[in-house]
């Protein structure tokens, strides 16, 4: 099946190979000069080499291209070679690892007094988690919501969106849960579940519940008839998904394939960009709290073109929202976009800034699968369509270190089909990203895992 045509009518980059299996760790090194070895205390014999051995991490492992952090030991200073970058503040050492094919010679972690600590640079690895037919799992879909359930043995919940049968853009409100321990799907019972494809979800911290915001009401011929300011609380467990419609207070926009983000520093939810029938495509920002309802958030100009079907993440480390790509509409012109923007939430008003303004970003696209790797401090974007007809084959990764942001393109194993309108979610307990669903040459009913695990110093 061709890439999905939804309701919207390369740059040169380095390519690197993602390993197909999580084996054969590549032992690399990072040079680290530790300065200031001294006696361990008054009256102690001076043995700088022994002190350095005692203060060195016993074992280090980092996902290729990922990030490794550990506590700084006193006033020691650090250097890195081999393609890695080390930054140090008063309490923390942070290592940004190179990708395997970008490592520059031998990488070693070496103390200034002669000790070397090997680092296992772990290849990114894809594995098949599940494939299913109509009788044993959820129908194929797009523009739905899904999230990882961290309770117990863990699971994955998928809800709503558009089914492909009996025809594409058939609105749905069915809910399913994939049990990680049993590797099986089960339908979730639910009464009064909203049928609003294109709505977005964000977690309610400390509870087994999500907020569901936005979406569209469609009519005959899949025409969007309404984009209501809808807000639901969704409580879930292994057997059910229970909706509670919340009163929408204040200036709440509708939002179709926009975003919903939990801003942990301010304990609020943010709707950033999206499309609705009232104002069209936009990049307005609204905040929601349970007590105060929705309020507009002032932002700086210039701002991104209005868009929907984009890829986004809340970068908690840098206190900002990242927005990439999507379908844009400006001055009546539809186009698929490839810009990357950051919304700095620490400023008042919040400040938009375009990253890679010189064009050094990945191929334009909309409706890719995406997920934030919070440990590796990077955003993965897989697939999507640049033209509404085909799907992008590889996966792009955005390293989010402030003032050192970088996009890297990685090849995907040939047994993982390229697609558009797939879903992505980070599984924290297993340090992996789950991808699945979507369409291209076929309608896909599958789950894939991308291993992004580190073993941090103990």
C-alpha positions as CSV (number, residue, x, y, z in Angstrom):
1,X,0.0,0.0,0.0
2,X,1.3,3.4,-0.8
3,X,2.2,5.8,2.1
4,X,-0.9,7.2,3.7
5,X,-2.5,10.2,2.0
6,X,-4.0,11.9,5.0
7,X,-6.2,15.1,5.2
8,X,-3.2,17.2,4.1
9,X,-2.9,17.4,0.5
10,X,18.7,15.3,2.0
11,X,20.3,17.2,3.0
12,X,23.7,15.7,3.0
13,X,24.1,13.7,6.1
14,X,26.4,10.9,7.4
15,X,25.1,7.4,7.1
16,X,25.8,4.8,9.8
17,X,24.8,1.2,10.1
18,X,22.5,0.1,13.0
19,X,23.3,-3.4,14.0
20,X,20.6,-6.0,13.4
21,X,21.2,-7.8,16.7
22,X,22.3,-6.7,20.2
23,X,25.5,-8.7,20.4
24,X,29.2,-8.3,19.9
25,X,29.7,-5.2,21.9
26,X,32.4,-3.1,20.4
27,X,35.0,-2.2,23.1
28,X,36.1,1.3,22.6
29,X,37.8,3.8,24.7
30,X,37.6,7.4,25.7
31,X,40.7,9.3,26.9
32,X,40.1,10.9,30.3
33,X,42.8,12.8,32.1
34,X,42.2,13.1,35.8
35,X,44.2,15.8,37.4
36,X,44.9,16.3,41.0
37,X,45.6,12.8,42.4
38,X,46.8,13.2,45.9
39,X,47.2,11.4,49.2
40,X,43.9,10.0,50.5
41,X,44.4,11.8,53.8
42,X,46.8,13.0,56.5
43,X,49.2,10.3,57.4
44,X,48.3,8.1,54.4
45,X,51.1,6.8,52.2
46,X,51.2,8.6,48.8
47,X,50.4,6.3,45.9
48,X,48.9,8.3,43.0
49,X,48.4,5.3,40.8
50,X,46.5,3.4,43.4
51,X,44.4,6.4,44.2
52,X,43.5,6.8,40.5
53,X,42.6,3.1,40.2
54,X,40.3,3.5,43.3
55,X,38.6,6.6,41.9
56,X,38.0,5.3,38.4
57,X,34.6,3.8,37.3
58,X,34.9,0.0,37.4
59,X,32.8,-0.5,34.2
60,X,31.3,1.7,31.5
61,X,28.9,1.0,28.7
62,X,27.1,3.4,26.5
63,X,24.8,3.1,23.5
64,X,26.5,4.3,20.3
65,X,25.7,7.9,19.8
66,X,24.2,8.0,23.3
67,X,25.0,9.8,26.5
68,X,26.6,8.6,29.7
69,X,26.7,10.5,32.9
70,X,28.4,9.9,36.3
71,X,29.3,11.9,39.4
72,X,32.4,14.0,39.3
73,X,35.0,13.0,41.8
74,X,36.2,16.1,43.6
75,X,38.0,18.6,41.4
76,X,39.2,16.2,38.8
77,X,39.3,17.4,35.2
78,X,38.6,15.5,32.1
79,X,39.5,15.2,28.4
80,X,38.1,13.0,25.7
81,X,39.4,11.7,22.4
82,X,38.3,9.3,19.7
83,X,35.2,11.2,18.6
84,X,33.6,11.5,22.0
85,X,32.7,14.8,23.7
86,X,33.0,15.3,27.4
87,X,31.4,18.1,29.4
88,X,31.9,18.7,33.1
89,X,30.0,20.8,35.7
90,X,30.5,21.1,39.4
91,X,29.0,17.7,40.1
92,X,28.6,15.7,36.9
93,X,30.6,14.3,34.0
94,X,28.7,13.8,30.7
95,X,30.1,11.8,27.8
96,X,28.5,12.0,24.4
97,X,29.6,8.9,22.6
98,X,30.3,8.7,18.8
99,X,28.4,6.4,16.5
100,X,30.4,3.3,15.6
101,X,31.4,4.4,12.1
102,X,32.3,7.9,13.3
103,X,34.7,6.9,16.1
104,X,38.1,8.5,15.3
105,X,40.7,5.9,16.0
106,X,41.0,4.1,19.3
107,X,38.8,5.5,22.0
108,X,40.0,5.1,25.6
109,X,39.0,6.3,29.0
110,X,42.4,6.9,30.6
111,X,43.2,8.5,33.9
112,X,46.0,11.0,34.0
113,X,48.1,8.7,36.2
114,X,48.1,5.8,33.8
115,X,45.0,3.7,34.3
116,X,42.6,2.9,31.4
117,X,39.0,2.1,31.8
118,X,37.4,0.3,28.7
119,X,34.0,1.5,27.5
120,X,31.7,-0.9,25.7
121,X,30.1,1.0,22.9
122,X,26.8,-0.8,22.4
123,X,25.4,-1.0,18.8
124,X,21.9,0.2,18.3
125,X,20.0,-3.0,17.6
126,X,16.5,-3.8,16.1
127,X,14.6,-6.9,17.2
128,X,11.1,-8.2,16.3
129,X,8.7,-8.1,19.3
130,X,5.5,-9.3,17.7
131,X,3.5,-9.7,14.5
132,X,-0.2,-10.7,14.4
133,X,-3.3,-11.2,12.2
134,X,-6.8,-9.9,12.6
135,X,-7.9,-12.6,15.0
136,X,-5.2,-12.2,17.6
137,X,-4.6,-8.5,17.9
138,X,-5.6,-4.9,17.1
139,X,-6.5,-3.9,13.5
140,X,-3.9,-1.9,11.6
141,X,-4.3,1.9,12.2
142,X,-2.9,5.4,12.0
143,X,-3.3,8.6,13.9
144,X,-4.1,6.8,17.1
145,X,-2.7,7.1,20.6
146,X,-0.3,4.7,22.4
147,X,1.8,4.7,25.5
148,X,4.0,2.3,27.6
149,X,2.4,0.9,30.8
150,X,5.1,0.7,33.4
151,X,3.1,-1.3,36.0
152,X,3.9,-4.9,36.8
153,X,5.6,-6.8,34.0
154,X,4.8,-3.8,31.7
155,X,2.8,-3.4,28.6
156,X,1.9,-1.2,25.7
157,X,-1.6,0.4,25.3
158,X,-2.9,1.5,21.8
159,X,-6.2,3.4,21.5
160,X,-8.3,4.8,18.7
161,X,-7.1,6.5,15.5
162,X,-8.2,5.6,12.0
163,X,-8.6,2.0,10.9
164,X,-7.8,1.0,7.3
165,X,-10.9,-1.3,6.9
166,X,-13.6,-1.3,5.7
167,X,-11.8,1.7,4.1
168,X,-9.0,4.1,5.0
169,X,-9.8,6.9,7.5
170,X,-12.5,4.8,9.3
171,X,-12.6,6.4,12.8
172,X,-12.2,4.1,15.7
173,X,-12.2,4.1,19.5
174,X,-11.1,0.5,20.3
175,X,-8.4,0.0,22.9
176,X,-5.8,-2.8,23.3
177,X,-2.9,-3.8,25.6
178,X,0.2,-5.8,24.7
179,X,1.5,-7.7,27.7
180,X,5.4,-7.7,27.7
181,X,5.6,-10.9,29.8
182,X,3.1,-12.9,27.7
183,X,3.8,-11.3,24.3
184,X,0.0,-11.2,23.7
185,X,-2.6,-8.6,22.9
186,X,-5.8,-8.3,24.8
187,X,-8.8,-5.9,24.1
188,X,-9.5,-3.4,26.9
189,X,-13.1,-2.9,28.0
190,X,-14.3,0.7,27.9
191,X,-17.6,2.5,27.8
192,X,-18.0,6.0,26.3
193,X,-14.4,6.1,24.8
194,X,-14.0,9.1,22.6
195,X,-13.8,8.6,18.8
196,X,-11.4,11.4,18.0
197,X,-8.6,10.3,15.6
198,X,-5.6,12.6,15.7
199,X,-5.8,13.3,19.4
200,X,-2.7,13.3,21.5
201,X,-1.9,11.9,25.0
202,X,0.5,12.8,27.8
203,X,1.0,11.1,31.2
204,X,-0.6,12.2,34.5
205,X,2.5,11.8,36.8
206,X,2.2,9.3,39.6
207,X,-1.0,7.8,38.3
208,X,-1.9,5.0,35.9
209,X,-3.7,7.5,33.7
210,X,-3.3,9.8,30.7
211,X,-4.7,13.0,29.4
212,X,-6.2,12.8,25.9
213,X,-6.6,16.1,24.0
214,X,-7.9,17.2,20.7
215,X,-8.7,15.0,17.7
216,X,-11.2,15.4,14.9
217,X,-14.8,14.5,14.1
218,X,-15.1,13.2,10.6
219,X,-18.0,12.8,8.2
220,X,-18.8,11.1,4.9
221,X,-15.7,10.8,2.7
222,X,-13.4,11.3,5.8
223,X,-14.0,15.0,5.7
224,X,-13.1,16.7,9.0
225,X,-16.3,18.3,10.3
226,X,-15.1,19.5,13.7
227,X,-11.9,19.8,15.8
228,X,-13.4,20.2,19.2
229,X,-11.7,21.4,22.3
230,X,-12.0,18.0,23.8
231,X,-10.2,16.8,27.0
232,X,-10.4,13.4,28.6
233,X,-8.8,11.6,31.5
234,X,-8.1,8.0,30.6
235,X,-7.6,5.6,33.5
236,X,-6.3,2.1,32.6
237,X,-5.2,-1.2,33.9
238,X,-4.7,-4.7,32.4
239,X,-8.4,-5.1,31.6
240,X,-9.9,-1.7,30.9
241,X,-9.6,1.8,29.7
242,X,-12.0,4.2,31.5
243,X,-12.7,7.7,30.1
244,X,-13.7,10.7,32.1
245,X,-14.7,13.8,30.1
246,X,-13.2,16.9,31.7
247,X,-14.7,20.4,31.6
248,X,-12.7,22.6,29.3
249,X,-12.1,25.9,31.1
250,X,-10.5,28.9,29.5
251,X,-9.0,29.5,26.0
252,X,-8.7,26.0,24.8
253,X,-7.9,25.4,21.1
254,X,-8.9,22.3,19.1
255,X,-5.9,20.4,17.9
256,X,-5.7,17.7,15.2
257,X,-2.4,15.8,15.0
258,X,-0.8,18.5,17.1
259,X,1.0,17.8,20.4
260,X,0.4,17.3,24.1
261,X,3.4,17.5,26.5
262,X,3.7,17.3,30.3
263,X,6.0,20.2,31.4
264,X,7.4,18.6,34.6
265,X,9.2,21.8,35.7
266,X,5.9,23.7,35.9
267,X,3.5,20.9,36.5
268,X,1.3,21.7,33.5
269,X,0.5,20.3,30.1
270,X,1.2,22.1,26.9
271,X,-0.5,22.0,23.5
272,X,2.0,23.2,20.9
273,X,1.2,23.7,17.2
274,X,-1.5,21.7,15.4
275,X,-4.5,22.4,13.2
276,X,-8.2,23.2,13.8
277,X,-11.1,24.5,11.8
278,X,-11.3,27.8,13.7
279,X,-7.7,29.0,13.1
280,X,-6.3,26.6,10.6
281,X,-2.7,25.4,10.9
282,X,-0.9,27.2,13.8
283,X,1.9,27.1,16.2
284,X,0.2,28.7,19.1
285,X,1.0,27.4,22.6
286,X,-1.6,26.8,25.4
287,X,-1.0,25.5,29.0
288,X,-3.4,23.4,30.9
289,X,-3.6,22.8,34.7
290,X,-6.4,21.0,36.6
291,X,-7.1,24.1,38.7
292,X,-6.8,26.8,36.1
293,X,-7.8,25.2,32.8
294,X,-6.3,26.4,29.6
295,X,-4.4,29.7,29.3
296,X,-2.4,31.0,26.3
297,X,1.4,31.0,26.6
298,X,3.1,34.1,25.2
299,X,5.9,33.3,22.7
300,X,8.5,35.3,20.8
301,X,8.5,36.0,17.1
302,X,9.4,34.7,14.6
303,X,7.7,31.4,15.2
304,X,7.4,28.3,13.1
305,X,4.8,28.1,10.3
306,X,1.6,26.5,11.5
307,X,1.8,22.7,11.1
308,X,0.3,19.3,11.9
309,X,1.5,15.7,11.6
310,X,4.9,16.8,13.0
311,X,7.3,15.1,15.4
312,X,7.9,16.5,18.9
313,X,9.4,16.0,22.3
314,X,9.8,17.7,25.7
315,X,13.5,18.1,26.4
316,X,13.5,18.2,30.2
317,X,17.3,18.6,30.4
318,X,17.3,21.8,28.4
319,X,13.8,22.9,29.4
320,X,12.4,23.2,25.9
321,X,10.0,21.7,23.4
322,X,11.4,20.3,20.1
323,X,9.3,20.4,16.9
324,X,10.4,18.8,13.6
325,X,8.8,18.6,10.2
326,X,5.1,18.1,9.6
327,X,2.6,19.4,7.1
328,X,2.5,23.2,6.9
329,X,0.1,25.7,5.5
330,X,1.0,29.4,5.0
331,X,-0.6,31.9,2.7
332,X,-2.8,29.1,1.3
333,X,0.2,27.0,0.3
334,X,0.5,23.4,1.5
335,X,3.9,21.9,1.8
336,X,5.8,19.2,3.8
337,X,8.4,20.7,6.0
338,X,11.8,19.8,7.3
339,X,12.6,22.5,9.8
340,X,13.7,21.9,13.4
341,X,12.5,24.3,16.1
342,X,13.1,24.7,19.8
343,X,10.7,26.5,22.2
344,X,12.7,27.6,25.3
345,X,10.3,27.5,28.2
346,X,12.6,29.1,30.8
347,X,12.3,32.5,29.1
348,X,9.4,34.9,29.5
349,X,7.9,35.0,27.0
350,X,8.9,31.5,25.8
351,X,11.4,31.9,22.9
352,X,11.2,30.1,19.6
353,X,14.5,29.5,17.8
354,X,15.1,27.6,14.6
355,X,17.9,25.0,14.8
356,X,20.0,24.2,11.7
357,X,18.9,27.4,10.0
358,X,21.6,26.7,7.4
359,X,19.5,23.7,6.2
360,X,21.8,21.0,7.8
361,X,18.8,18.8,8.8
362,X,17.2,15.6,7.6
363,X,14.9,15.1,4.7
364,X,11.5,16.8,5.1
365,X,8.6,14.6,6.2
366,X,5.3,14.3,8.0
367,X,3.7,11.5,10.0
368,X,6.9,9.6,11.0
369,X,7.2,7.5,14.2
370,X,9.1,9.3,16.9
371,X,10.2,8.9,20.5
372,X,12.5,10.6,23.0
373,X,15.4,8.6,24.5
374,X,15.7,10.6,27.8
375,X,18.8,8.8,29.0
376,X,20.6,9.2,25.7
377,X,19.1,12.8,25.4
378,X,18.1,12.3,21.8
379,X,15.0,12.2,19.6
380,X,14.5,9.3,17.2
381,X,12.4,9.8,14.1
382,X,11.7,6.8,11.9
383,X,10.1,6.9,8.5
384,X,7.3,9.3,7.5
385,X,6.6,10.6,4.0
386,X,8.2,13.4,2.1
387,X,5.6,13.5,-0.6
388,X,2.4,11.7,0.5
389,X,3.4,8.8,-1.9
390,X,6.5,7.1,-0.5
391,X,8.1,6.4,2.9
392,X,11.6,7.4,4.1
393,X,13.7,4.2,4.7
394,X,16.2,5.2,7.4
395,X,16.0,6.5,10.9
396,X,17.2,10.0,11.9
397,X,18.5,10.8,15.4
398,X,18.7,14.3,16.9
399,X,21.2,14.7,19.7
400,X,19.8,17.4,22.0
401,X,22.9,18.7,23.8
402,X,22.3,22.5,23.9
403,X,24.4,24.4,21.3
404,X,25.7,21.1,20.0
405,X,22.6,19.7,18.4
406,X,23.2,17.3,15.5
407,X,21.1,15.1,13.2
408,X,22.5,11.7,12.3
409,X,21.1,9.3,9.8
410,X,21.2,5.6,10.5
411,X,20.4,2.7,8.2
412,X,17.6,0.3,9.3
413,X,18.0,-3.4,8.8
414,X,16.4,-4.6,5.5
415,X,13.9,-6.9,7.3
416,X,12.3,-3.9,9.0
417,X,9.8,-2.4,6.4
418,X,9.9,1.3,5.8
419,X,6.5,3.0,6.6
420,X,4.5,6.1,7.3
421,X,2.0,6.8,10.1
422,X,3.7,4.4,12.5
423,X,3.9,4.9,16.3
424,X,6.8,5.2,18.7
425,X,7.1,4.9,22.5
426,X,10.0,4.7,25.0
427,X,10.0,1.7,27.3
428,X,12.1,3.0,30.3
429,X,12.2,-0.3,32.2
430,X,13.9,-2.1,29.3
431,X,15.7,0.9,27.8
432,X,14.3,0.5,24.4
433,X,12.1,2.3,21.9
434,X,9.0,0.4,20.5
435,X,7.8,1.1,17.0
436,X,4.9,-0.4,15.2
437,X,1.8,-0.1,13.0
438,X,1.7,2.3,9.9
439,X,1.6,1.5,6.2
440,X,3.4,1.6,3.0
441,X,3.6,-1.5,0.7
442,X,1.4,-3.2,3.3
443,X,-0.7,-2.4,6.3
444,X,1.6,-3.3,9.2
445,X,0.5,-5.0,12.4
446,X,3.8,-5.5,14.1
447,X,6.0,-4.3,17.0
448,X,9.8,-3.7,16.8
449,X,12.2,-2.8,19.5
450,X,15.3,-0.6,19.2
451,X,17.8,-1.2,22.0
452,X,19.2,2.1,23.4
453,X,20.4,0.8,26.7
454,X,23.4,2.0,28.7
455,X,25.2,0.5,31.7
456,X,26.1,3.5,33.7
457,X,28.9,3.6,36.3
458,X,28.0,2.1,39.7
